Amino acid sequence: MTVTRKNAPGALSDAWMESSREAFRGDDKNRLAMNAVTRSDVTDVAMCRDAFNQINHTFSHMVPVEGKATSQAKTGRCWLFAALNVLRLPLMEEHGLEDFEFSQNFLFFWDKLEKANYFLDSIIETREQPLNGRLVSWLLANAVPDGGQWDMFVNLVEKYGLIPKSAMPESHSSSQSLRMNRLLLHKLREYGKTLRDLHHFGESLISLHETKLGMMSEIYRILCIHLGEPPTQFDWCFRDKEKNYHAYRNLTPREFSEVHVPGLIDERVCLVHAPTEDKPMNSLLSVRYLGNVVEGHPVRYLNVPIEVIKKAASDSIQDGVAVWFGCDVGKRFHRDLGVMDLELYDYDLVLGTDTRLDKAARLDYGDSAMTHAMVFTGVDIEDGKPARWRVENSWGEKVGEKGYFLMTDSWFDEYMYEVVVDRKYVSEEVTNIRKQKPIILDPWDPMGALALA
């Protein structure tokens, strides 16, 4: 039997209810807003006409080559698409191509395989940790996500290379990964239980790792069935803008990467802006259990002021080099228009209130994180400062301006978290942050979020 405590501290009283009703009905603007929002999306009602009129996809500085907008379809592969979209631009320019795509499916396959191995390795490493503890619970919930980070992309390219999309096109599961991910997750949790049980019954560490390799053979088979088997050799044949024919025969993925994409990822650094008290500015950050390739580079972030990130990104674009970045795409954003603008919605006018948390508080209280990776291909400079940014997304051509978005500079300040730039666009002082001993963050820290929108 449920006991109702009418006089309990914190309860909403009848008097409070009546007062709230009277206050709401007493303001005609509240009733007008209710009439509008109950029949329409609140973002349509709250859209500021003045901000809408300022939408302009013209920029003073743009990279010399742009490709057609790509589509990650129904997956969380934005980080792979964004990174490959950065790398394709110099290749297109060098070979005189109107358009080009690397095989996203190729890296997706290897990322899934490596993440499965990373997960099982982590299960072995945490075999003494309680099953219901926060760490093991987190591992079991995040075994093989689609999302990733820049250093994870570098790990894949260094180990497996790159191939054109024609050599390993999309499959059904690479474009709609939900069912494949569920099957993998179920299987990996089963394997996780097996490994922990074997440890409980006295199996040695060497034996656990041998058992894990047998499990990984099964994961490899499942991935081949869903995504196709990655080629070990392929031909790359194409015609350039002048209709000249080119053919490169019997390439390996590593050869293709080393010959046609030389040095494009080696000199880059990953800058982040996390202005919370536990993450000092100009410090090196890393995250426990955030990775894919067991023997690969750990994720490393150089935490710097937003002005450093902005200048590096702007200088890179003005130099003709596109920039991979991570942000919280869902905030103050209109998907169809492809606009990220703090002034786009006037919620104060419609709702009589708005959110008041600053950037640090949004991170601390779980209101924001780095959720999506895209590419800067342009910047509009006014009075020597960035005013707007051109963004290449991976959601196809039906949103924004044929897949390209607009970000205002004020939005950049509040919801931009990460850029990857060549070291020459930052000072030696910033580059030297990489020599510090990193501050190790927990996996559930907001800076451990994966780009997967």
C-alpha positions as CSV (number, residue, x, y, z in Angstrom):
1,M,0.0,0.0,0.0
2,T,1.4,3.4,-1.0
3,V,1.3,6.1,1.7
4,T,0.7,9.7,0.5
5,R,2.7,12.3,2.5
6,K,0.8,15.5,1.8
7,N,2.8,17.6,4.2
8,A,6.2,16.1,3.2
9,P,9.0,18.7,2.7
10,G,9.6,19.3,-1.0
11,A,6.1,18.2,-2.0
12,L,4.2,20.4,-4.5
13,S,1.2,21.6,-2.6
14,D,-2.3,22.4,-3.8
15,A,-1.7,26.0,-3.0
16,W,1.5,26.0,-5.2
17,M,-0.5,24.3,-8.0
18,E,-3.2,26.9,-7.9
19,S,-0.7,29.8,-7.8
20,S,1.2,28.4,-10.8
21,R,-2.1,28.1,-12.8
22,E,-3.1,31.6,-12.1
23,A,0.3,33.0,-13.0
24,F,0.3,31.1,-16.3
25,R,-3.2,32.1,-17.3
26,G,-2.7,35.6,-16.2
27,D,-0.1,36.3,-18.9
28,D,-1.5,36.5,-22.5
29,K,1.9,35.8,-23.9
30,N,2.0,32.4,-22.2
31,R,-1.3,31.4,-23.8
32,L,-0.1,32.6,-27.2
33,A,3.1,30.6,-26.9
34,M,1.1,27.6,-25.8
35,N,-1.2,27.9,-28.8
36,A,1.8,28.0,-31.2
37,V,4.1,25.4,-29.6
38,T,1.3,22.8,-29.1
39,R,0.8,22.9,-32.9
40,S,4.4,23.4,-34.1
41,D,7.9,22.5,-33.3
42,V,9.3,24.9,-30.7
43,T,12.4,25.6,-32.8
44,D,10.2,26.8,-35.6
45,V,8.3,29.1,-33.3
46,A,11.4,30.4,-31.5
47,M,13.5,31.0,-34.7
48,C,14.7,34.5,-34.8
49,R,13.9,36.2,-38.1
50,D,16.8,38.6,-37.8
51,A,19.2,35.7,-37.4
52,F,17.6,33.8,-40.2
53,N,18.1,36.8,-42.5
54,Q,21.8,36.8,-41.7
55,I,22.4,33.2,-43.1
56,N,25.0,33.6,-45.9
57,H,27.2,30.8,-47.2
58,T,29.8,33.1,-48.6
59,F,33.3,33.2,-47.1
60,S,36.4,35.3,-47.5
61,H,38.7,32.3,-47.3
62,M,38.1,28.7,-48.5
63,V,40.3,25.7,-49.1
64,P,41.1,25.4,-52.9
65,V,39.2,22.1,-53.4
66,E,35.9,20.8,-52.0
67,G,34.3,17.5,-52.7
68,K,30.6,16.5,-52.8
69,A,29.1,16.0,-49.3
70,T,29.5,12.5,-48.1
71,S,26.9,10.5,-46.1
72,Q,27.6,8.3,-43.1
73,A,24.0,7.1,-43.4
74,K,22.5,5.5,-40.3
75,T,25.8,5.1,-38.4
76,G,28.0,6.9,-36.0
77,R,31.1,7.1,-38.3
78,C,31.3,10.9,-38.5
79,W,34.9,10.9,-37.1
80,L,36.0,8.5,-39.9
81,F,34.2,10.5,-42.6
82,A,35.5,13.8,-41.3
83,A,39.1,12.5,-41.2
84,L,38.9,11.0,-44.7
85,N,37.3,14.1,-46.0
86,V,40.3,16.1,-44.8
87,L,42.7,13.7,-46.5
88,R,40.9,13.5,-49.8
89,L,41.2,17.2,-50.6
90,P,45.0,17.3,-51.3
91,L,44.7,14.0,-53.2
92,M,41.9,15.4,-55.4
93,E,44.0,18.5,-56.0
94,E,47.2,16.5,-56.8
95,H,45.5,14.2,-59.3
96,G,43.0,16.7,-60.8
97,L,39.9,14.9,-59.6
98,E,36.4,16.4,-59.5
99,D,35.5,14.2,-56.6
100,F,36.9,11.3,-54.6
101,E,36.1,9.2,-51.5
102,F,38.2,6.8,-49.5
103,S,36.6,3.6,-48.4
104,Q,34.9,4.4,-45.1
105,N,33.8,0.8,-44.9
106,F,37.5,-0.4,-45.0
107,L,38.4,1.5,-41.9
108,F,35.1,0.8,-40.3
109,F,35.8,-3.0,-40.5
110,W,39.2,-2.6,-38.9
111,D,38.0,-0.3,-36.3
112,K,35.3,-2.8,-35.2
113,L,37.8,-5.6,-35.1
114,E,40.3,-3.6,-33.1
115,K,37.7,-2.3,-30.7
116,A,36.5,-5.8,-30.0
117,N,40.0,-6.9,-29.3
118,Y,40.5,-3.7,-27.1
119,F,37.4,-4.5,-25.2
120,L,38.3,-8.1,-24.5
121,D,41.8,-7.0,-23.5
122,S,40.3,-4.5,-21.1
123,I,38.1,-7.2,-19.7
124,I,41.1,-9.3,-19.0
125,E,42.9,-6.3,-17.5
126,T,40.0,-5.6,-15.2
127,R,39.4,-9.2,-14.2
128,E,39.8,-8.4,-10.5
129,Q,37.4,-5.5,-10.6
130,P,33.8,-6.0,-9.3
131,L,31.4,-6.9,-12.1
132,N,28.9,-4.3,-10.9
133,G,31.6,-1.6,-10.3
134,R,31.5,1.5,-12.4
135,L,34.5,0.7,-14.6
136,V,33.4,-2.8,-15.7
137,S,29.8,-1.6,-16.1
138,W,31.1,1.1,-18.4
139,L,33.2,-1.3,-20.4
140,L,30.3,-3.6,-20.9
141,A,28.1,-0.7,-22.0
142,N,30.6,0.7,-24.5
143,A,32.3,-2.4,-26.1
144,V,32.1,-1.6,-29.8
145,P,30.6,1.9,-30.5
146,D,30.7,3.4,-33.9
147,G,32.2,6.6,-32.7
148,G,35.9,7.6,-32.3
149,Q,38.6,10.2,-32.0
150,W,41.4,11.5,-34.1
151,D,44.1,9.4,-32.5
152,M,42.0,6.3,-33.1
153,F,41.8,7.2,-36.8
154,V,45.6,7.6,-36.9
155,N,46.0,4.2,-35.3
156,L,43.9,2.6,-38.1
157,V,45.7,4.3,-40.9
158,E,49.1,3.5,-39.6
159,K,48.3,-0.2,-39.1
160,Y,46.0,-0.9,-42.1
161,G,46.5,1.9,-44.6
162,L,43.8,3.4,-46.9
163,I,42.0,2.4,-50.1
164,P,39.6,4.1,-52.5
165,K,35.9,3.6,-52.0
166,S,35.7,1.6,-55.2
167,A,37.9,-1.1,-53.7
168,M,35.6,-1.7,-50.8
169,P,32.2,0.0,-51.2
170,E,29.5,0.4,-48.6
171,S,27.6,-2.7,-47.4
172,H,24.1,-2.7,-45.8
173,S,25.6,-3.0,-42.3
174,S,28.2,-0.3,-42.9
175,S,25.4,2.1,-43.7
176,Q,23.0,0.8,-41.1
177,S,25.1,-0.5,-38.3
178,L,22.5,-1.0,-35.5
179,R,21.8,-4.7,-35.9
180,M,25.4,-5.6,-36.5
181,N,26.4,-3.7,-33.4
182,R,23.8,-5.4,-31.3
183,L,25.0,-8.9,-32.4
184,L,28.6,-7.9,-31.7
185,L,27.7,-6.5,-28.3
186,H,25.8,-9.6,-27.3
187,K,28.7,-11.8,-28.4
188,L,31.4,-9.7,-26.7
189,R,29.5,-9.6,-23.4
190,E,29.3,-13.4,-23.6
191,Y,33.0,-13.6,-24.2
192,G,33.6,-11.1,-21.4
193,K,31.7,-13.4,-19.0
194,T,33.7,-16.4,-20.3
195,L,37.0,-14.7,-19.7
196,R,36.1,-13.5,-16.2
197,D,34.8,-17.0,-15.3
198,L,38.0,-18.7,-16.6
199,H,40.0,-16.3,-14.4
200,H,37.8,-17.2,-11.4
201,F,38.5,-20.9,-12.0
202,G,42.2,-20.3,-12.0
203,E,43.2,-19.9,-15.7
204,S,46.5,-18.2,-16.2
205,L,46.9,-14.8,-17.9
206,I,48.6,-16.5,-20.9
207,S,45.7,-18.9,-21.2
208,L,43.1,-16.0,-21.1
209,H,44.9,-14.3,-24.0
210,E,45.1,-17.5,-26.0
211,T,41.3,-18.0,-25.5
212,K,40.8,-14.3,-26.5
213,L,42.5,-14.9,-29.9
214,G,40.0,-17.7,-30.6
215,M,37.2,-15.4,-29.8
216,M,38.6,-12.8,-32.1
217,S,38.6,-15.2,-35.0
218,E,34.8,-15.5,-34.6
219,I,34.5,-11.7,-34.5
220,Y,36.5,-11.5,-37.7
221,R,34.1,-13.9,-39.4
222,I,31.0,-12.0,-38.2
223,L,32.5,-8.7,-39.5
224,C,33.4,-10.2,-42.9
225,I,29.8,-11.4,-43.3
226,H,28.4,-8.0,-42.5
227,L,30.9,-5.7,-44.1
228,G,32.7,-7.8,-46.7
229,E,36.3,-8.9,-46.5
230,P,38.9,-6.1,-46.8
231,P,41.1,-6.4,-49.9
232,T,44.8,-7.0,-49.5
233,Q,45.5,-5.8,-53.1
234,F,43.5,-3.6,-55.5
235,D,43.7,-1.5,-58.7
236,W,43.0,2.2,-58.6
237,C,41.9,3.5,-62.1
238,F,40.3,6.9,-62.8
239,R,40.0,9.7,-65.3
240,D,41.0,13.2,-64.2
241,K,39.2,16.5,-65.0
242,E,41.0,16.6,-68.4
243,K,39.7,13.0,-69.1
244,N,43.2,11.5,-69.0
245,Y,43.2,7.9,-67.9
246,H,45.4,6.8,-64.9
247,A,45.8,3.3,-63.5
248,Y,47.7,2.1,-60.5
249,R,47.9,-1.7,-60.3
250,N,48.3,-4.2,-57.5
251,L,48.4,-1.7,-54.7
252,T,48.3,-2.8,-51.0
253,P,46.4,-0.5,-48.6
254,R,49.6,0.5,-46.9
255,E,51.3,1.3,-50.3
256,F,48.3,3.4,-51.3
257,S,48.4,5.4,-48.1
258,E,52.2,5.9,-48.1
259,V,52.3,6.9,-51.8
260,H,49.1,9.0,-52.3
261,V,48.6,10.3,-48.7
262,P,52.2,10.9,-47.6
263,G,52.8,12.7,-44.3
264,L,49.3,14.1,-44.0
265,I,48.6,12.9,-40.5
266,D,52.1,12.7,-39.0
267,E,52.5,16.4,-38.1
268,R,49.1,17.1,-36.7
269,V,48.2,17.9,-33.1
270,C,44.9,17.6,-31.3
271,L,43.8,20.7,-29.4
272,V,40.8,20.8,-27.1
273,H,39.1,23.4,-25.0
274,A,37.8,22.0,-21.7
275,P,37.6,25.0,-19.2
276,T,36.7,23.0,-16.1
277,E,38.6,23.3,-12.8
278,D,40.0,19.7,-13.0
279,K,41.6,20.4,-16.4
280,P,44.1,23.2,-16.2
281,M,44.8,25.2,-19.4
282,N,48.0,24.2,-21.3
283,S,47.9,20.7,-19.9
284,L,48.0,17.3,-21.6
285,L,45.0,15.1,-21.2
286,S,44.3,11.4,-21.8
287,V,41.4,9.1,-21.0
288,R,41.5,5.6,-19.5
289,Y,40.1,2.9,-21.8
290,L,39.5,5.2,-24.7
291,G,41.0,3.6,-27.7
292,N,40.8,1.0,-30.4
293,V,44.2,-0.5,-31.3
294,V,45.8,-2.1,-28.3
295,E,49.3,-1.3,-29.4
296,G,48.4,2.0,-30.9
297,H,48.8,5.6,-29.7
298,P,46.8,6.7,-26.7
299,V,44.3,9.5,-27.2
300,R,46.1,12.7,-26.3
301,Y,44.5,16.2,-26.0
302,L,46.4,19.5,-25.6
303,N,44.0,21.6,-23.5
304,V,44.4,25.2,-24.5
305,P,42.4,28.5,-24.5
306,I,39.7,28.8,-27.2
307,E,41.6,31.6,-28.8
308,V,44.5,29.3,-29.5
309,I,42.2,26.8,-31.2
310,K,40.4,29.5,-33.2
311,K,43.7,31.0,-34.5
312,A,45.1,27.7,-35.5
313,A,42.0,26.7,-37.4
314,S,41.7,30.1,-39.1
315,D,45.4,30.1,-40.1
316,S,45.2,26.6,-41.5
317,I,42.1,27.4,-43.6
318,Q,43.7,30.6,-44.9
319,D,46.7,28.5,-45.8
320,G,44.4,26.2,-47.8
321,V,44.4,23.2,-45.4
322,A,41.0,21.9,-44.1
323,V,40.6,21.2,-40.4
324,W,39.0,18.2,-38.6
325,F,37.0,19.3,-35.6
326,G,34.7,18.0,-32.9
327,C,31.7,19.9,-31.4
328,D,28.4,19.5,-29.7
329,V,26.3,19.7,-32.9
330,G,22.8,19.5,-31.4
331,K,22.9,22.8,-29.6
332,R,21.4,26.0,-31.1
333,F,21.4,24.2,-34.4
334,H,19.0,23.8,-37.4
335,R,19.6,20.6,-39.3
336,D,17.8,21.4,-42.5
337,L,19.2,24.9,-42.8
338,G,22.6,23.7,-41.7
339,V,23.1,26.6,-39.3
340,M,24.8,26.7,-35.9
341,D,24.1,30.1,-34.3
342,L,23.5,31.2,-30.7
343,E,21.1,33.8,-31.9
344,L,19.0,31.5,-34.1
345,Y,16.4,30.7,-31.4
346,D,14.8,33.2,-29.0
347,Y,13.6,30.8,-26.3
348,D,13.3,33.7,-23.8
349,L,10.6,35.2,-26.0
350,V,8.6,32.0,-26.4
351,L,9.2,30.3,-23.1
352,G,10.1,33.2,-20.8
353,T,13.3,31.5,-19.9
354,D,16.6,30.1,-21.4
355,T,19.5,28.0,-20.3
356,R,22.1,29.9,-18.2
357,L,25.0,27.5,-17.8
358,D,28.4,28.5,-19.0
359,K,30.7,26.2,-21.0
360,A,32.5,24.7,-18.0
361,A,29.2,24.1,-16.1
362,R,27.7,22.4,-19.2
363,L,30.6,20.0,-19.2
364,D,30.5,19.4,-15.4
365,Y,26.8,18.9,-15.3
366,G,26.4,16.6,-18.3
367,D,24.7,19.2,-20.5
368,S,27.3,19.2,-23.3
369,A,30.1,17.1,-24.7
370,M,31.9,16.6,-28.0
371,T,29.3,14.6,-30.0
372,H,30.1,15.1,-33.7
373,A,33.1,15.5,-36.0
374,M,33.1,17.6,-39.1
375,V,35.5,19.6,-41.3
376,F,36.2,23.3,-41.6
377,T,36.7,24.3,-45.2
378,G,36.2,28.0,-45.0
379,V,36.3,31.1,-42.7
380,D,34.9,34.6,-43.1
381,I,37.3,37.2,-41.7
382,E,35.8,40.6,-40.7
383,D,38.1,43.3,-39.2
384,G,40.9,40.7,-38.8
385,K,38.8,38.2,-36.9
386,P,36.7,35.2,-37.8
387,A,33.0,35.9,-38.0
388,R,31.6,32.7,-39.6
389,W,32.9,29.2,-40.5
390,R,32.2,26.9,-43.4
391,V,31.6,23.3,-42.4
392,E,31.7,20.2,-44.4
393,N,29.4,17.6,-42.8
394,S,28.8,13.9,-43.6
395,W,25.0,13.8,-43.6
396,G,24.5,13.9,-47.4
397,E,23.6,16.7,-49.7
398,K,19.9,17.3,-48.6
399,V,20.8,19.4,-45.6
400,G,22.4,22.8,-45.4
401,E,23.9,24.1,-48.6
402,K,24.3,20.7,-50.4
403,G,25.7,19.2,-47.2
404,Y,27.8,22.2,-46.2
405,F,26.9,24.1,-43.0
406,L,27.4,27.5,-41.4
407,M,28.8,28.1,-37.9
408,T,28.9,31.6,-36.3
409,D,32.0,32.5,-34.3
410,S,30.0,33.0,-31.1
411,W,28.7,29.4,-31.5
412,F,32.4,28.3,-31.9
413,D,33.2,29.8,-28.6
414,E,30.5,27.9,-26.7
415,Y,30.2,24.5,-28.3
416,M,33.5,23.8,-30.1
417,Y,35.7,21.4,-28.2
418,E,38.4,20.0,-30.5
419,V,40.4,20.7,-33.6
420,V,43.3,18.8,-35.3
421,V,45.8,21.0,-37.1
422,D,49.4,20.8,-38.4
423,R,51.9,21.7,-35.7
424,K,53.1,24.7,-37.7
425,Y,49.9,26.5,-36.9
426,V,50.6,26.5,-33.2
427,S,53.5,27.9,-31.1
428,E,56.3,25.8,-29.9
429,E,55.0,26.4,-26.4
430,V,51.8,24.7,-27.3
431,T,53.5,21.8,-29.1
432,N,55.7,21.2,-26.1
433,I,52.5,20.4,-24.0
434,R,52.8,16.9,-25.6
435,K,56.0,16.4,-23.5
436,Q,54.1,16.7,-20.2
437,K,52.9,13.8,-18.1
438,P,49.2,13.5,-19.0
439,I,46.3,14.0,-16.6
440,I,44.5,10.7,-16.9
441,L,40.7,11.1,-17.0
442,D,38.1,8.5,-16.3
443,P,36.3,6.9,-19.2
444,W,33.0,8.6,-18.4
445,D,34.6,12.1,-18.3
446,P,32.9,14.4,-20.9
447,M,36.3,14.6,-22.7
448,G,36.1,10.9,-23.2
449,A,33.0,11.3,-25.4
450,L,33.2,9.8,-28.9
451,A,32.1,11.6,-32.0
452,L,29.2,9.6,-33.3
453,A,26.3,11.9,-34.3
